[in-house]
Structure formats: C-alpha cells, structure tokens
Amino acid sequence: MCLAKWYWFVIALVIALALAMLYLLVTTPSYTRKASILIKDDDKSSSLSSEFSQFSDMGFQVGKMNIYNEMITLSSPSYMREVVEELHLDMSYKTDGRFHELTHYGKTQPVIVSLIDVDPDSYASFSLLLKADNQVELTDFKSENLQDVSTQVVNGTFRSPIKTPIGQVVITPTQHYYGQYETPIRVSKNRISDIANQFASRLTVELNQERASVVDISISDVSYERAEDI
C-alpha cells in the first residue's frame, strides 16, 4: 500500500525540506558564547580557608562566599549595564538583506554614530546614507520626543556635529569604511536599561564544580556577533 503511494512520500519530503530551507533563510542567525573565569580567594582569607579546607567533607563551604558573591555580581543587571555602556551595545546598525535584516558590527560596521542629545534610557533612530566625498544624508527620524516620524532630509560630513530633529549627531568612519554605500543603514539607539535586562536574562552563570573556583558563563540567543565581545 505504501509503495503504491510512493509519490506522496516524495512530495511530503520535498515540502519539508523546502520549508526547512525557507526557515533558515528568513531567520536571523543567533549565537552562543561561553567562557570560564577563575576566581581567586582574597589574600586575607586564604590562610583561614586553608585551615578549614580539611572540613569540607563535613559540609563546610569555607571560601565559597567570595565565589557566590562574584556569581551574583556577574548576573546582575547593573553589571550588565556597565557592559552595554562600555561596548555601546545599545546602538545597532542594520541594512535590508535578501531574506532578513543584516546587522553590521565589527569588520562590517562602516561608521560609529554618537547621539549627543539623546538620553541613555531613551529610544531614537534614523536612516543613514553614506555618500561620496565623506558626505552623509540622514532622514526618517524617530524618537520618544517626536510625535511622528520626521522625513526631513539632513546632510552633513564625517566628524562634524550635525543638527537633526533628534539632536546633534556625530558620525565617525571606522577603519572598515571603504567609501560610498548604496544601501541606507538604519541606525537605532535603544534604551540601555532594556538592553541590559535583555542580556542579563540570557546570561547563565554556574559553578564548574562544587569544590572548584571556576565559574562558567554563557550567553545565548544573541542575534548578532556581539556575543564574542560579551
């Protein structure tokens, strides 16, 4: 009976493979980053810890308090906020791809944008077109202070403050900038608190072994290559 309906099996297999390939093409790649940290005991408590280490089999966890404190600190949103601020993870640079948006970071990031007048815990975005002779064109401004999208077109140059509806903007080329770009870049500045909470919720901090001083950290479901820096 199955051999007589073999073509249904072939059709089902082709459809399943086509749907799987379509899913892979339209889904933004996600990354997971793992690392291990060795936490050393304080010098003042090292002698005390060595004296009581022989009682570890009896249930004493002398010397572990410092490790647990570090684990709590690593997973706290306030600590992640410092990471977001230092690495500027609240800024994103995206262009339209064939199947999904492409995030520019590291070697693919042509410019760095500084929003001087935008509050760290506010949202703002605009469309950036890199033109010839170090000229830039900005439009489609959005922010919490603007009721509607501003389609005003603002022109400027690299490294010079540009007055826009969302405040002054400074655009600096990176070492990977190679000249004119045909595709506009959507520059977005997200709330630092939201990004910090987002990364903190995806961060896992675990003790490698019960009696070890090594902590394993991992961050998952990051939709761009910034997991390497985090």
Disulfide bonds with the S-S distance in Angstrom:
none
